[in-house]
Amino acid sequence: MSAAPESVWGVGAELGEGPVWVERDRALWFVDIKRQKIHRFDPASGAKRSWDSPEQIGFLLPASRGGFVAGLQSGLHHFSEQSGAFSLLASVEGDLPGNRINDGVVDPFGRLWFGTMDNSEEAPTGRFYRLNDGRVGDAGLPAVTITNGPAVSPDGRILYHVDTLAGLIHACDIAEDGSLGASRPFVRIDGKDGFPDGPTVDAEGCVWIGLYFGWEARRYSPAGELIDRIRFPTSNITKVAFGGEDLRTLYATSAQQGLKPQDLADQPEAGNLFAVRVDVPGTPGALISL
C-alpha cells in the first residue's frame, strides 16, 4: 500500500475526470463532465481557476500550437485558456447524438487517442478514435458501451483501452504508422471491486487504473499483476495522473455521480481532487501535433 491521499481541492465535482499535468505552466488540469467545467490547479501557489464549457467535456489535452484540444460532446475543439473561447476542429459521431466523447491520451508521437460512449450508459455505441495529422479516424477497436482511456506505454508501442462495464482492460500493439494490432486481455476486474475507469502508465510501464465504486486506484505490472493499490476516502475514483516537478505526485479525480444522499453525507470529500506521493514517477506528457 502507498501513502494516504490528501484532498487538495474541495471542488465537489459531479463527474471529475481527465487529470493531466501540463508542464508548460506546471499545473494540473481536469474537467467536470456533467457540470461542463474546466479546472486548473497550481500546486506551487495553491491557485485554483475554472472555466465554463459550452457542452459536456470529456478531456482537455495540450496542443503544440498552444491552448488545448477539448473533447466536447459534438467533437474536438480548440480551447484557449486566455480567451476562454472554443473553436471546432472536427465533428465526431454527428450521426449519434446520444453519444459523447469521454476520455483521451496523447502518445509520445503527438497522436491523440480518444473514446466515445453512450451518454445514457446503456447501448454499445462507444468507439475509439485517433487524431493524426489533423484527421480523425476510427482506431478499429470493437464498440462498447463505456470506453475509458486509452493509455499508452512509455515507448508509445502499447495501447491500453478499457471496457468499463465489462470490467476489462485490453492491450494492443501500436505499429509505426499508428495502426493497431489485435487486442489481448490485460486485466479483468471483478464487479464487486468496482469498475475500471481512467488508466495511466508510469515510467516503469505499469498501468494505474481508477476504480469507480471501488474506493481505490490500482497499479498493475506490464504482465498484468496487481502490485500496489491506494485507498481513498470516497468510492468513485475516476482517473489518476502524474504531476509535480519530479512527476511523483499522483493526482486523482473523483465523482459524486451515482451517490445517494446518505453516501454523500458519509463521503464529504466525494468529487474532490486528491494527491498522493508515490515512489515511481510518471513520464513527461506529450503535446498533440496540431
C-alpha positions as YAML, in Angstrom:
chain: A
units: angstrom
residues:
- id: 1
  name: MET
  ca: [0.00, 0.00, 0.00]
- id: 2
  name: SER
  ca: [1.21, 3.52, -0.81]
- id: 3
  name: ALA
  ca: [0.76, 6.60, 1.39]
- id: 4
  name: ALA
  ca: [-2.67, 8.02, 2.16]
- id: 5
  name: PRO
  ca: [-4.01, 10.58, -0.34]
- id: 6
  name: GLU
  ca: [-4.84, 14.18, 0.58]
- id: 7
  name: SER
  ca: [-7.73, 16.23, -0.77]
- id: 8
  name: VAL
  ca: [-6.09, 19.27, -2.41]
- id: 9
  name: TRP
  ca: [-9.20, 20.89, -3.90]
- id: 10
  name: GLY
  ca: [-12.67, 20.51, -2.42]
- id: 11
  name: VAL
  ca: [-14.20, 21.08, -5.83]
- id: 12
  name: GLY
  ca: [-17.09, 18.61, -5.30]
- id: 13
  name: ALA
  ca: [-17.25, 17.59, -8.96]
- id: 14
  name: GLU
  ca: [-20.30, 15.74, -10.20]
- id: 15
  name: LEU
  ca: [-18.08, 13.78, -12.59]
- id: 16
  name: GLY
  ca: [-14.45, 14.84, -12.23]
- id: 17
  name: GLU
  ca: [-12.29, 13.37, -15.00]
- id: 18
  name: GLY
  ca: [-9.28, 13.74, -17.25]
- id: 19
  name: PRO
  ca: [-6.48, 14.95, -14.94]
- id: 20
  name: VAL
  ca: [-3.39, 15.94, -16.90]
- id: 21
  name: TRP
  ca: [-0.16, 17.62, -15.80]
- id: 22
  name: VAL
  ca: [0.78, 20.40, -18.23]
- id: 23
  name: GLU
  ca: [4.50, 21.11, -17.90]
- id: 24
  name: ARG
  ca: [4.45, 24.43, -19.76]
- id: 25
  name: ASP
  ca: [2.51, 26.03, -16.91]
- id: 26
  name: ARG
  ca: [3.32, 23.44, -14.22]
- id: 27
  name: ALA
  ca: [-0.31, 22.93, -13.37]
- id: 28
  name: LEU
  ca: [-2.81, 20.10, -13.11]
- id: 29
  name: TRP
  ca: [-5.84, 20.46, -15.39]
- id: 30
  name: PHE
  ca: [-9.04, 18.39, -15.20]
- id: 31
  name: VAL
  ca: [-12.72, 18.59, -16.09]
- id: 32
  name: ASP
  ca: [-16.15, 18.09, -14.59]
- id: 33
  name: ILE
  ca: [-18.03, 16.41, -17.42]
- id: 34
  name: LYS
  ca: [-21.59, 16.86, -16.18]
- id: 35
  name: ARG
  ca: [-21.22, 20.39, -14.82]
- id: 36
  name: GLN
  ca: [-19.38, 21.40, -18.01]
- id: 37
  name: LYS
  ca: [-16.36, 22.83, -16.23]
- id: 38
  name: ILE
  ca: [-12.61, 23.05, -16.84]
- id: 39
  name: HIS
  ca: [-10.42, 23.32, -13.73]
- id: 40
  name: ARG
  ca: [-6.76, 24.29, -13.26]
- id: 41
  name: PHE
  ca: [-4.80, 23.67, -10.04]
- id: 42
  name: ASP
  ca: [-1.35, 25.20, -9.39]
- id: 43
  name: PRO
  ca: [0.25, 23.16, -6.58]
- id: 44
  name: ALA
  ca: [3.09, 25.65, -6.01]
- id: 45
  name: SER
  ca: [0.80, 28.57, -5.20]
- id: 46
  name: GLY
  ca: [-2.40, 26.70, -4.44]
- id: 47
  name: ALA
  ca: [-4.19, 28.84, -7.04]
- id: 48
  name: LYS
  ca: [-7.39, 27.46, -8.49]
- id: 49
  name: ARG
  ca: [-9.19, 28.63, -11.62]
- id: 50
  name: SER
  ca: [-12.19, 27.39, -13.58]
- id: 51
  name: TRP
  ca: [-13.77, 27.94, -17.00]
- id: 52
  name: ASP
  ca: [-17.19, 27.06, -18.42]
- id: 53
  name: SER
  ca: [-17.55, 24.64, -21.31]
- id: 54
  name: PRO
  ca: [-20.46, 25.01, -23.78]
- id: 55
  name: GLU
  ca: [-21.09, 21.24, -23.73]
- id: 56
  name: GLN
  ca: [-20.20, 18.16, -21.72]
- id: 57
  name: ILE
  ca: [-16.41, 17.87, -21.85]
- id: 58
  name: GLY
  ca: [-14.62, 14.55, -21.53]
- id: 59
  name: PHE
  ca: [-10.98, 15.67, -21.65]
- id: 60
  name: LEU
  ca: [-8.66, 18.62, -22.20]
- id: 61
  name: LEU
  ca: [-5.13, 17.93, -23.53]
- id: 62
  name: PRO
  ca: [-2.40, 20.42, -24.53]
- id: 63
  name: ALA
  ca: [-1.70, 21.19, -28.19]
- id: 64
  name: SER
  ca: [1.65, 22.04, -29.78]
- id: 65
  name: ARG
  ca: [0.23, 25.26, -31.27]
- id: 66
  name: GLY
  ca: [-0.77, 26.45, -27.80]
- id: 67
  name: GLY
  ca: [-4.02, 26.05, -25.97]
- id: 68
  name: PHE
  ca: [-5.73, 22.69, -25.71]
- id: 69
  name: VAL
  ca: [-7.79, 20.17, -27.62]
- id: 70
  name: ALA
  ca: [-11.08, 19.63, -25.79]
- id: 71
  name: GLY
  ca: [-13.26, 16.57, -26.30]
- id: 72
  name: LEU
  ca: [-16.77, 18.05, -26.28]
- id: 73
  name: GLN
  ca: [-19.96, 16.16, -26.96]
- id: 74
  name: SER
  ca: [-20.11, 17.45, -30.55]
- id: 75
  name: GLY
  ca: [-16.46, 16.76, -31.37]
- id: 76
  name: LEU
  ca: [-12.92, 18.02, -30.95]
- id: 77
  name: HIS
  ca: [-12.49, 21.72, -30.26]
- id: 78
  name: HIS
  ca: [-9.51, 24.01, -29.70]
- id: 79
  name: PHE
  ca: [-9.71, 25.79, -26.33]
- id: 80
  name: SER
  ca: [-7.81, 28.98, -25.49]
- id: 81
  name: GLU
  ca: [-7.28, 29.49, -21.78]
- id: 82
  name: GLN
  ca: [-6.53, 33.18, -22.44]
- id: 83
  name: SER
  ca: [-9.88, 33.98, -24.07]
- id: 84
  name: GLY
  ca: [-11.96, 31.04, -22.86]
- id: 85
  name: ALA
  ca: [-13.06, 30.51, -26.49]
- id: 86
  name: PHE
  ca: [-13.75, 27.19, -28.20]
- id: 87
  name: SER
  ca: [-13.41, 26.55, -31.95]
- id: 88
  name: LEU
  ca: [-14.42, 23.35, -33.72]
- id: 89
  name: LEU
  ca: [-11.62, 21.21, -35.12]
- id: 90
  name: ALA
  ca: [-13.52, 18.07, -36.13]
- id: 91
  name: SER
  ca: [-17.03, 16.75, -35.65]
- id: 92
  name: VAL
  ca: [-17.21, 13.24, -34.20]
- id: 93
  name: GLU
  ca: [-20.21, 10.89, -34.47]
- id: 94
  name: GLY
  ca: [-22.64, 13.55, -35.63]
- id: 95
  name: ASP
  ca: [-25.00, 10.70, -36.50]
- id: 96
  name: LEU
  ca: [-25.07, 9.53, -32.85]
- id: 97
  name: PRO
  ca: [-26.48, 12.43, -30.80]
- id: 98
  name: GLY
  ca: [-26.83, 10.14, -27.77]
- id: 99
  name: ASN
  ca: [-23.06, 9.62, -27.65]
- id: 100
  name: ARG
  ca: [-20.39, 11.87, -26.16]
- id: 101
  name: ILE
  ca: [-16.59, 11.94, -26.10]
- id: 102
  name: ASN
  ca: [-15.26, 10.52, -22.83]
- id: 103
  name: ASP
  ca: [-11.51, 10.08, -22.29]
- id: 104
  name: GLY
  ca: [-8.26, 10.58, -24.20]
- id: 105
  name: VAL
  ca: [-4.46, 10.48, -24.19]
- id: 106
  name: VAL
  ca: [-1.56, 11.81, -26.26]
- id: 107
  name: ASP
  ca: [1.13, 9.30, -27.28]
- id: 108
  name: PRO
  ca: [4.86, 10.17, -27.49]
- id: 109
  name: PHE
  ca: [4.48, 10.85, -31.22]
- id: 110
  name: GLY
  ca: [1.84, 13.56, -30.76]
- id: 111
  name: ARG
  ca: [-1.15, 11.46, -31.78]
- id: 112
  name: LEU
  ca: [-4.38, 11.88, -29.83]
- id: 113
  name: TRP
  ca: [-6.27, 8.70, -28.94]
- id: 114
  name: PHE
  ca: [-9.78, 9.07, -27.52]
- id: 115
  name: GLY
  ca: [-13.04, 7.24, -27.00]
- id: 116
  name: THR
  ca: [-16.76, 7.89, -27.11]
- id: 117
  name: MET
  ca: [-19.62, 6.37, -25.11]
- id: 118
  name: ASP
  ca: [-23.38, 6.16, -24.87]
- id: 119
  name: ASN
  ca: [-24.30, 9.09, -22.62]
- id: 120
  name: SER
  ca: [-27.10, 7.01, -21.07]
- id: 121
  name: GLU
  ca: [-24.61, 4.18, -20.41]
- id: 122
  name: GLU
  ca: [-26.86, 1.56, -22.00]
- id: 123
  name: ALA
  ca: [-26.07, 0.94, -25.69]
- id: 124
  name: PRO
  ca: [-22.78, -0.46, -27.10]
- id: 125
  name: THR
  ca: [-22.17, 2.58, -29.33]
- id: 126
  name: GLY
  ca: [-18.83, 3.79, -27.93]
- id: 127
  name: ARG
  ca: [-15.76, 3.58, -30.15]
- id: 128
  name: PHE
  ca: [-12.09, 4.56, -30.05]
- id: 129
  name: TYR
  ca: [-10.55, 7.10, -32.45]
- id: 130
  name: ARG
  ca: [-7.16, 8.51, -33.40]
- id: 131
  name: LEU
  ca: [-6.36, 12.12, -34.38]
- id: 132
  name: ASN
  ca: [-3.24, 12.09, -36.54]
- id: 133
  name: ASP
  ca: [-2.03, 14.82, -38.91]
- id: 134
  name: GLY
  ca: [-5.24, 16.73, -38.25]
- id: 135
  name: ARG
  ca: [-7.51, 13.87, -39.32]
- id: 136
  name: VAL
  ca: [-9.81, 11.76, -37.14]
- id: 137
  name: GLY
  ca: [-10.01, 8.05, -37.92]
- id: 138
  name: ASP
  ca: [-11.62, 5.03, -36.28]
- id: 139
  name: ALA
  ca: [-8.98, 3.11, -34.32]
- id: 140
  name: GLY
  ca: [-10.54, -0.19, -35.38]
- id: 141
  name: LEU
  ca: [-11.40, -1.49, -31.91]
- id: 142
  name: PRO
  ca: [-14.74, -3.14, -31.06]
- id: 143
  name: ALA
  ca: [-17.66, -0.96, -29.98]
- id: 144
  name: VAL
  ca: [-18.53, -0.94, -26.27]
- id: 145
  name: THR
  ca: [-20.94, 1.00, -24.08]
- id: 146
  name: ILE
  ca: [-18.43, 2.96, -21.96]
- id: 147
  name: THR
  ca: [-14.90, 3.42, -23.30]
- id: 148
  name: ASN
  ca: [-12.15, 4.62, -20.97]
- id: 149
  name: GLY
  ca: [-8.56, 5.54, -21.59]
- id: 150
  name: PRO
  ca: [-6.79, 4.88, -23.74]
- id: 151
  name: ALA
  ca: [-3.37, 4.92, -22.09]
- id: 152
  name: VAL
  ca: [-0.03, 4.39, -23.83]
- id: 153
  name: SER
  ca: [3.20, 2.69, -22.72]
- id: 154
  name: PRO
  ca: [6.26, 4.93, -22.24]
- id: 155
  name: ASP
  ca: [7.74, 3.86, -25.59]
- id: 156
  name: GLY
  ca: [4.46, 4.51, -27.40]
- id: 157
  name: ARG
  ca: [4.21, 0.91, -28.60]
- id: 158
  name: ILE
  ca: [1.32, -0.46, -26.49]
- id: 159
  name: LEU
  ca: [-2.20, 0.96, -26.23]
- id: 160
  name: TYR
  ca: [-4.32, 0.07, -23.20]
- id: 161
  name: HIS
  ca: [-8.08, 0.51, -23.66]
- id: 162
  name: VAL
  ca: [-10.90, -0.10, -21.20]
- id: 163
  name: ASP
  ca: [-14.35, -1.62, -21.49]
- id: 164
  name: THR
  ca: [-15.68, -0.27, -18.19]
- id: 165
  name: LEU
  ca: [-18.94, -2.17, -17.86]
- id: 166
  name: ALA
  ca: [-17.27, -5.49, -18.73]
- id: 167
  name: GLY
  ca: [-14.52, -4.83, -16.17]
- id: 168
  name: LEU
  ca: [-11.82, -5.37, -18.80]
- id: 169
  name: ILE
  ca: [-8.57, -3.63, -19.63]
- id: 170
  name: HIS
  ca: [-7.20, -4.67, -23.02]
- id: 171
  name: ALA
  ca: [-3.80, -4.13, -24.60]
- id: 172
  name: CYS
  ca: [-2.76, -3.97, -28.24]
- id: 173
  name: ASP
  ca: [0.41, -3.13, -30.12]
- id: 174
  name: ILE
  ca: [0.79, 0.16, -31.96]
- id: 175
  name: ALA
  ca: [2.61, -0.03, -35.30]
- id: 176
  name: GLU
  ca: [4.88, 2.76, -36.53]
- id: 177
  name: ASP
  ca: [2.11, 4.09, -38.77]
- id: 178
  name: GLY
  ca: [-0.34, 4.25, -35.83]
- id: 179
  name: SER
  ca: [-2.36, 1.20, -36.82]
- id: 180
  name: LEU
  ca: [-3.29, -1.25, -34.06]
- id: 181
  name: GLY
  ca: [-2.69, -4.95, -33.75]
- id: 182
  name: ALA
  ca: [-5.16, -7.41, -32.26]
- id: 183
  name: SER
  ca: [-6.37, -6.68, -28.73]
- id: 184
  name: ARG
  ca: [-5.46, -9.06, -25.93]
- id: 185
  name: PRO
  ca: [-6.86, -9.22, -22.37]
- id: 186
  name: PHE
  ca: [-4.62, -7.41, -19.90]
- id: 187
  name: VAL
  ca: [-6.59, -7.28, -16.64]
- id: 188
  name: ARG
  ca: [-10.11, -8.31, -15.62]
- id: 189
  name: ILE
  ca: [-11.58, -6.59, -12.55]
- id: 190
  name: ASP
  ca: [-14.41, -8.26, -10.66]
- id: 191
  name: GLY
  ca: [-17.53, -6.09, -10.44]
- id: 192
  name: LYS
  ca: [-17.62, -6.42, -6.67]
- id: 193
  name: ASP
  ca: [-14.32, -4.49, -6.58]
- id: 194
  name: GLY
  ca: [-15.62, -1.62, -8.71]
- id: 195
  name: PHE
  ca: [-15.48, -0.64, -12.38]
- id: 196
  name: PRO
  ca: [-12.21, 0.18, -14.17]
- id: 197
  name: ASP
  ca: [-12.28, 3.84, -15.17]
- id: 198
  name: GLY
  ca: [-9.43, 6.01, -16.40]
- id: 199
  name: PRO
  ca: [-5.93, 4.46, -16.79]
- id: 200
  name: THR
  ca: [-2.44, 5.94, -16.97]
- id: 201
  name: VAL
  ca: [1.04, 4.42, -17.24]
- id: 202
  name: ASP
  ca: [4.14, 5.17, -15.14]
- id: 203
  name: ALA
  ca: [7.84, 5.25, -16.07]
- id: 204
  name: GLU
  ca: [8.21, 1.50, -15.40]
- id: 205
  name: GLY
  ca: [5.38, 0.69, -17.81]
- id: 206
  name: CYS
  ca: [2.97, -0.20, -15.00]
- id: 207
  name: VAL
  ca: [-0.70, 0.62, -15.53]
- id: 208
  name: TRP
  ca: [-2.60, 2.61, -12.91]
- id: 209
  name: ILE
  ca: [-6.41, 2.49, -13.01]
- id: 210
  name: GLY
  ca: [-9.07, 4.33, -11.03]
- id: 211
  name: LEU
  ca: [-11.98, 2.20, -9.79]
- id: 212
  name: TYR
  ca: [-15.47, 3.68, -9.90]
- id: 213
  name: PHE
  ca: [-17.47, 2.42, -6.90]
- id: 214
  name: GLY
  ca: [-14.19, 0.78, -5.84]
- id: 215
  name: TRP
  ca: [-12.64, 3.26, -3.38]
- id: 216
  name: GLU
  ca: [-9.16, 2.90, -4.82]
- id: 217
  name: ALA
  ca: [-6.62, 3.18, -7.59]
- id: 218
  name: ARG
  ca: [-4.62, 0.10, -8.54]
- id: 219
  name: ARG
  ca: [-1.20, -0.42, -10.10]
- id: 220
  name: TYR
  ca: [-0.62, -3.39, -12.38]
- id: 221
  name: SER
  ca: [2.74, -4.60, -13.72]
- id: 222
  name: PRO
  ca: [3.27, -4.85, -17.50]
- id: 223
  name: ALA
  ca: [2.42, -8.56, -17.03]
- id: 224
  name: GLY
  ca: [-0.95, -7.68, -15.50]
- id: 225
  name: GLU
  ca: [-0.09, -8.48, -11.86]
- id: 226
  name: LEU
  ca: [-1.60, -6.31, -9.12]
- id: 227
  name: ILE
  ca: [1.39, -4.76, -7.31]
- id: 228
  name: ASP
  ca: [0.03, -1.70, -5.49]
- id: 229
  name: ARG
  ca: [-3.21, -0.01, -4.50]
- id: 230
  name: ILE
  ca: [-4.18, 3.31, -2.94]
- id: 231
  name: ARG
  ca: [-7.32, 3.59, -0.85]
- id: 232
  name: PHE
  ca: [-9.36, 6.82, -0.99]
- id: 233
  name: PRO
  ca: [-11.96, 8.31, 1.36]
- id: 234
  name: THR
  ca: [-14.58, 8.28, -1.40]
- id: 235
  name: SER
  ca: [-15.84, 5.47, -3.63]
- id: 236
  name: ASN
  ca: [-15.80, 6.92, -7.14]
- id: 237
  name: ILE
  ca: [-12.19, 7.31, -8.29]
- id: 238
  name: THR
  ca: [-12.28, 8.22, -11.95]
- id: 239
  name: LYS
  ca: [-8.71, 8.71, -13.18]
- id: 240
  name: VAL
  ca: [-5.15, 9.32, -11.98]
- id: 241
  name: ALA
  ca: [-2.29, 11.34, -13.48]
- id: 242
  name: PHE
  ca: [1.31, 12.06, -12.52]
- id: 243
  name: GLY
  ca: [2.46, 15.61, -11.85]
- id: 244
  name: GLY
  ca: [4.78, 17.88, -9.92]
- id: 245
  name: GLU
  ca: [8.38, 18.76, -10.75]
- id: 246
  name: ASP
  ca: [9.54, 15.14, -10.30]
- id: 247
  name: LEU
  ca: [6.32, 13.58, -11.66]
- id: 248
  name: ARG
  ca: [5.98, 11.62, -8.41]
- id: 249
  name: THR
  ca: [2.73, 13.21, -7.24]
- id: 250
  name: LEU
  ca: [-0.21, 11.08, -8.25]
- id: 251
  name: TYR
  ca: [-3.35, 13.17, -8.71]
- id: 252
  name: ALA
  ca: [-6.80, 11.58, -8.73]
- id: 253
  name: THR
  ca: [-10.16, 12.94, -9.79]
- id: 254
  name: SER
  ca: [-13.39, 11.65, -8.25]
- id: 255
  name: ALA
  ca: [-17.14, 11.94, -8.69]
- id: 256
  name: GLN
  ca: [-20.36, 12.47, -6.81]
- id: 257
  name: GLN
  ca: [-22.39, 10.97, -9.65]
- id: 258
  name: GLY
  ca: [-24.29, 7.85, -8.62]
- id: 259
  name: LEU
  ca: [-24.06, 8.55, -4.89]
- id: 260
  name: LYS
  ca: [-27.23, 8.71, -2.81]
- id: 261
  name: PRO
  ca: [-27.81, 11.43, -0.19]
- id: 262
  name: GLN
  ca: [-26.60, 9.16, 2.60]
- id: 263
  name: ASP
  ca: [-23.50, 8.25, 0.56]
- id: 264
  name: LEU
  ca: [-22.71, 11.94, 0.13]
- id: 265
  name: ALA
  ca: [-23.16, 12.50, 3.86]
- id: 266
  name: ASP
  ca: [-20.78, 9.62, 4.57]
- id: 267
  name: GLN
  ca: [-18.29, 10.76, 1.91]
- id: 268
  name: PRO
  ca: [-17.85, 14.53, 2.35]
- id: 269
  name: GLU
  ca: [-14.80, 14.55, 0.07]
- id: 270
  name: ALA
  ca: [-16.62, 12.96, -2.87]
- id: 271
  name: GLY
  ca: [-15.87, 14.77, -6.12]
- id: 272
  name: ASN
  ca: [-12.64, 16.32, -4.83]
- id: 273
  name: LEU
  ca: [-9.17, 16.37, -6.37]
- id: 274
  name: PHE
  ca: [-6.68, 14.23, -4.42]
- id: 275
  name: ALA
  ca: [-2.88, 13.97, -4.38]
- id: 276
  name: VAL
  ca: [-0.51, 11.34, -3.02]
- id: 277
  name: ARG
  ca: [3.25, 10.84, -3.30]
- id: 278
  name: VAL
  ca: [4.45, 7.65, -4.99]
- id: 279
  name: ASP
  ca: [7.86, 6.03, -5.49]
- id: 280
  name: VAL
  ca: [7.82, 5.57, -9.27]
- id: 281
  name: PRO
  ca: [7.25, 8.69, -11.40]
- id: 282
  name: GLY
  ca: [5.17, 9.11, -14.47]
- id: 283
  name: THR
  ca: [6.53, 10.12, -17.86]
- id: 284
  name: PRO
  ca: [6.57, 13.66, -19.33]
- id: 285
  name: GLY
  ca: [3.37, 14.43, -21.18]
- id: 286
  name: ALA
  ca: [3.41, 14.96, -24.94]
- id: 287
  name: LEU
  ca: [1.69, 17.71, -26.93]
- id: 288
  name: ILE
  ca: [-0.90, 16.98, -29.58]
- id: 289
  name: SER
  ca: [0.63, 17.63, -33.00]
- id: 290
  name: LEU
  ca: [-1.74, 20.35, -34.16]
...
